[in-house]
Every structure is written in C-alpha cells, then in structure tokens.
Amino acid sequence: MTEIQYRLEQVRRVDGALPGPKSRELAERRAAAVASGVASSVPAYAADVDGGIVLDVDGNQLVDLGSGIAVTTVGASAPAVVAKVKEAVEHFTHTCFMVTPYEGYVAVAEKLAEIAPGDFPKKAALFNSGSEAVENAVKISRLHTGRQAVVVFDHAYHGRTNMTLAMTAKVLPYKQGFGPFAGEVYRVPVSYPFRDPEGMTGAEAARRALLQVEKQVGAENVAAVVIEPIQGEGGFIVPAEGFLPALSEWCTDNGAVFVVDEVQAGIARTGEWFAVDHEDVVPDLITVAKGVAGGMPLSGVVGRAEIMDAVHAGGLGGTYGGNPVACAAALGALQTIEEWDLMARARRIEEIVREELAPVAEETGTVGELRGRGAMMAVEFVRRGGTEPDADAARAVAAECLAQGVLVLTCGTFGNIVRLLPPLVIGEDLLRDGLRVLAQAVRGAAQ
C-alpha cells in the first residue's frame, strides 16, 4: 500500500484539561451566536486536521476515530482533493447544473455508475446531503412504481428532512416535537443478531419482516424497501447473512424498488466500495454521501437507468445539487481511494480493531458485542452478565477517551454503542495508540 505523507505529526498530545482557553473563548462566542439546538460532542475547536490527527486551537493533538461521522474517509485534507478543489475554485464556484451544466457533474455520475454493483445500465443524480439523496430515492421509486408505501426498519436512520425523519426510528434528539411527519412510511423489524432470538438466520429475520409487510401494508402497495446495509446511528447493526439478499429477492418478485442507503457505510468504509458488496447484493438504487467528496457537501442516487429515468424532466435537482467544487472534490476522493488502495486499509483497520479490543471485550463482561466491517466498527455496552443496554458505560468511555485525547462517537437506539470510524489514512501506530486508550477506558468503566 502507498506510504502516506502527512503535514501534521501523527502523535497524540494533550496539554491540560479539555477544552483549553481558546476553545472556551470560542464556546462563549458560540453561545451568543449559534442556535442551541446545534450541539457538538467535542468541546475542543479544530484548527487543522490531517491524517488521523485533529489539531485544536489550543495546540492539542487528538486522535480522530470519528472522521466527522464517516465523512473524511480519505482524510480531511487529502492532497488530490485539495488540488482539485483549488483548481475548480479558480474557474467557477457555481453555475447551477440545471442552468449551465459542466463536466464535473457528468464525470461523478459516470464514476458512481462504474463502481455501483450491477451489470446493467446505470445513471445517477447528484444532491447535497444524505437526507436529500434518500428523499429523492423515494420520489424516484414512487414515480417508477406508481405506488406510495415505503418500508423501513427498526433502528434506522435516514436523515433530518420531514420525509427522512418519518423514516428514521430514533425519537431523541432527531424527531422530538418536529411532527407531523410524511405518511405512507411503515416500519418493520430488522435483523439484529445480538438481540434476535438465538439462532435466527438472516432468511428467517427477513421472513419475519416481510410477513409483516404483506399483512399490514400489502406487497402491491410497496414502492420501495429502504435499508442501511449496516445501520449507522441505530448502532452499527450488521444484519445476519442472508437478510439483505432475501429483501432484494422479495422486491424483485413484488415489483418494489430495493433502495440501499449507503450514506455512512459506502465509499470504501467497510473494505469494499459498498457494504452490499460483501454479500454480492445488487440493489436497484443506492444512496451515497458522506465519504464521497472528501468533506465537501455532495450526495447522490445511483442505480438502474430505467428506474432513474422514470422521473419527468425537471423533477430532480436543486440549486446547489452537484456543485462544481464538490464534484471536483469527489473526483479527487475517489481517485485517492483507488491510488492509495484504501479499501485494503479499511480491512486492515478491522483486523487491528479486533486485535486490540477483542481481549478487553472478553475480560470485562460489559461488552455485549464487538461488531462491524472494515473501518466501521462498534462496541455495544451491556449490564454485566446480560443484554440490558448500558448507555452510562458508553458515555463514560467516550468521556474518558476525550480526556485522554481520543475522539470516539456514541450511537444506538439505546445510546449504548461506541462507534469507530477512523479515516482510512490513519497510521497503524496512531490507530493502536487510540484503541489502547479506548481499551483502558472500557476497563475503567467496567470497574
């Protein structure tokens, strides 16, 4: 694999308690200017980010195991991304693709069609956020099928627009007080191996969900079945083998569109271009965002050309969708993934995470499961000796990691998951250092 050169020294360093004085000063300014509904999990303010290090305004160097929630997959300042963004900005920042189109949008659509699974003609449309991509996938599915019902799953997270909030499962903090939400959205059980009946197979879990769809929605009414191949905010839940293929087959048999939300799991995060590639599943439509543009706001829907083309001219779009600078960044990010073999790095990250954390998971008795794929890994905390979720342990571990200069994120319907999303460019020594801090925090919380 390519030897990566970094601008910042890839070493953890914390001088005193966090946040430092400059971060505290910024927090005071923020309190007066920024709406309180916008929250941050880390009180330190970033000044520079490179590789696996976040340098804050007080000079502390924090190990980044979150990647801005899986966005900076290629790093927050990857050279190819920076170069292509600079070049694009020097020419134009915007024309609106719906007014005066440009090559960058076309090139990103071509690349997405190339890497998406499926040996059939594919097309793409570009937007700004993951929520927009998911919502547009629903619009496309409804027009293609002439149906309205959308099937989603327990623990799902699909975004913050009204439509995608209806599709999202967790109430706090996402949905509380924001309703009423869009209709014709139906939720069914997902495959959650750690919490399903012992021995339940993926095929059995799929049948459980699909029977509910058939009895309570009606197969003939379903426009789309939408699922994250590894659930993100819901807890990095990896469904049992066979679950996704069974859903895909049911959609094909019943004329519904199988939509896979790869906003968090896609674009090399799990060691393949897409998480569905691990089971050779071929969706009808895939949504992408987060890691696709190296930190610039870009999202898209890619899939079967005949489905994508179901929408009338002008029915898809948005003023900023497929912004030329963001498209340039995407081409740089996708180039970096290929040239630096970052999918292999993702698989190596999983090996290292399991090496460092599996022993502590076994010895403490407070880790219900260590799970995930590639650089999308999670630790589920439970009360000792059972499966009762322990959100206090997850919060305590995350807080101790932060105090020691390691950034981790929590998630899960029950708030009991610590998730790991390191940039794929993180060095092995720095990754192990961060994971050892995490392991010690797990031991401390178990006591």
C-alpha positions, 0 to 999 in steps of 0.5 A: 500500500502507498506510504502516506505523507502527512503535514501534521505529526501523527502523535497524540498530545494533550496539554491540560484539561479539555477544552483549553482557553481558546476553545472556551473563548470560542464556546462563549462566542458560540453561545451568543451566536449559534442556535442551541439546538446545534450541539457538538460532542467535542468541546475542543475547536479544530484548527487543522486536521490531517491524517488521523490527527485533529489539531485544536486551537489550543495546540492539542493533538487528538486522535480522530476515530470519528472522521466527522461521522464517516465523512473524511474517509480519505482524510480531511485534507487529502492532497488530490482533493485539495488540488482539485478543489483549488483548481475548480475554485479558480474557474467557477464556484457555481453555475447551477447544473440545471442552468449551465451544466459542466463536466464535473457533474457528468464525470461523478455520475459516470464514476458512481455508475462504474463502481455501483454493483450491477451489470446493467445500465446505470445513471445517477443524480447528484444532491447535497446531503444524505437526507436529500439523496434518500428523499429523492430515492423515494420520489424516484421509486414512487414515480417508477412504481406508481405506488406510495408505501415505503418500508423501513426498519427498526433502528434506522436512520435516514436523515433530518428532512420531514420525509427522512425523519418519518423514516428514521426510528430514533425519537431523541434528539432527531424527531422530538416535537418536529411532527407531523411527519410524511405518511405512507412510511411503515416500519418493520423489524430488522435483523439484529443478531445480538438481540434476535432470538438465538439462532435466527438466520438472516432468511428467517429475520427477513421472513419475519419482516416481510410477513409483516409487510404483506399483512399490514401494508400489502406487497402491491402497495410497496414502492420501495424497501429502504435499508442501511446495509449496516445501520449507522446511528441505530448502532452499527447493526450488521444484519445476519447473512442472508437478510439483505439478499432475501429483501432484494429477492422479495422486491424483485418478485413484488415489483418494489424498488430495493433502495440501499442507503449507503450514506455512512457505510459506502465509499470504501468504509467497510473494505469494499466500495459498498457494504452490499458488496460483501454479500454480492447484493445488487440493489436497484438504487443506492444512496451515497454521501458522506465519504464521497467528496472528501468533506465537501457537501455532495450526495447522490442516487445511483442505480438502474437507468430505467428506474432513474429515468422514470422521473419527468424532466425537471423533477430532480435537482436543486440549486446547489445539487452537484456543485462544481467544487464538490464534484471536483472534490469527489473526483479527487476522493475517489481517485485517492481511494483507488491510488492509495488502495484504501479499501485494503486499509479499511480491512486492515483497520478491522483486523487491528480493531479486533486485535486490540479490543477483542481481549478487553471485550472478553475480560470485562463482561460489559461488552455485549458485542464487538461488531462491524466491517472494515473501518466501521466498527462498534462496541455495544455496552451491556449490564454485566452478565446480560443484554440490558443496554448500558448507555452510562458505560458508553458515555463514560468511555467516550468521556474518558477517551476525550480526556485522554485525547481520543475522539470516539462517537456514541450511537444506538437506539439505546445510546449504548454503542461506541462507534469507530470510524477512523479515516482510512489514512490513519497510521497503524501506530496512531490507530493502536495508540487510540484503541489502547486508550479506548481499551483502558477506558472500557476497563475503567468503566467496567470497574 
